[in-house]
Amino acid sequence: MKKLFTLLALAFCLNGKAQTWVVLPDTNFANYLQSWFPGIMQGDSLDITNSLVTTTHAMVVHSYNIKNLTGIQYFTSLTYLDCDGNFLSSFPPLPTTLTHLRCSNNFFKTLPALPGNLNFLDCSSDSLTTLPMLPNSLDTLICTDNNNQLTSLPILPNSLKVLECQWNGYLTTLPTLPDSLQELVCYGNNITCFPTFPSSITGIDISLNAFGCLPNHIPAMDANTLLTPLCGVGNTNGCPVPTICNYSVNFSLSQSSTPHVWNAYPIYPSNVSSVIWYWGDGYSSDSLYPNHNYSTAGLYNICITVNDSNGCQTSYCQNDSLYRTSSIIQINVINNITGISKYSSLNTNTSIYPNPNNGSFIIEPSSATKQTMQVYDINGKMVLSQTINGKTNIDAGSLTEGVYNISLISNEGVVNKRVVIVH
């Protein structure tokens, strides 16, 4: 008998193992797991010791009419979870291994504490009123759509590269934007005052908000946004006025006698410590007097950011643009005091008003000498050309709404200006 008992015990050890079963309250989630992970379910019970539970890295439960995800916490190796398009209003504790979470188009009003290694979060089209503290590892935050009722966002981590928060009608402000940020999409909100935009941003859309001024301009902004004035004392919305350096930075652009070559004449402070030129084509240069070639057709807004030895930083974006057609355009930044004075005076003393206008405007150049005025549309096509002598009324009412670049060509040089037509 003792021998028989020993044999039975050995057989049990060889053929069976200890199992722990947990009942899942949501039938649809249980059915999903039964379909995709055979062997881990018995009815509505989950074997949390099964190797599929403890080693699975990704789960997509998109649009399964799930109301409760209890059981997800036992998937202790999970890094990717997509539960978009369900009826979830809360989460159980999330696996600490999670790095990618999609939970949009649900009914969340709040989210639980987020895993410390999370680097992607999409919680769009939920019913969120607040967001939890964001982990330091997060590089993408997407929280779009009016279904959310966010009035503010938490502190943004220094790792964040992408922020998309458009169409949150209750959103009136943004926190400090980290220097790591590369893409900012927040149109269609009610933001009156923006924080400083880091120059690291390469894609930005802040349209359809309630702002009347901006803290700074950056090269990634479109032509219309660059026309928005910088915030000054007493601005309409009471936005903070950025620290103003005790100097201004500027440059003037003039066509060289060499075909397809332009010269830029910068005005730097005497104690300049570093300069970055942004060429508008995704490239930049970090020297005082660089050269740059454009190899792709397009309109280019050129900006510079200057730091001085006192730690003050200021930027300037040239409202004039270059358009490359069939030949490479080269820009040379020139250290030439005479050129600076001459072409800075030409640009500064040439006025176009009103701007914006309905197609009827006045050009008042720096001198009454004969000049050729050429108007180019956003695609670089010349749409108007005429000769002017001094102050001249221009009739461009036949042009459609948009931003146009104007070149005034004379023996003294070339002046580039921009005009906005709104009917």
Buried (B, 14 or more C-beta within 10 A) or exposed (E): EEEEEEEEEEEEEEEEEEEEEBEBEBBBBBBBBBEEBEEBBEEBBBBBBBEBBEEBEEBBBBEBEBBBBBBBBBBEEBBBBBBBBBBBBBBEEBBEBBBBBBBBBBBBEBBEEBBEBBBBBBBBBBEBEBBEEBBEBBBBBBBBBEBBBBBEBEEBBEBBBBBBBBBBBEBBBBEEBBEBBBBBBBBBBBBBBBBBBBBBBBEBBBEEBEBBBBBBBBBBBEBEBBBBEBBEEEBEEEBEBBEEBEBEBBBBBBBBEEEBBBBBBBBBBEEBEEBBBBBBBEEBBEEBBBEBBBEEEBBBBBBBBBBBEEEBBBBBBBBBBBBBEEEEBBBBBBEBEEBBEBBBBBBEEBEBEEBEBEBEBBBBBBBEEEBEBBBBBBEBEEBBEEEBEEEBEBEBEEBEEBBBBBBBBBEBBBBBBBBBBEE
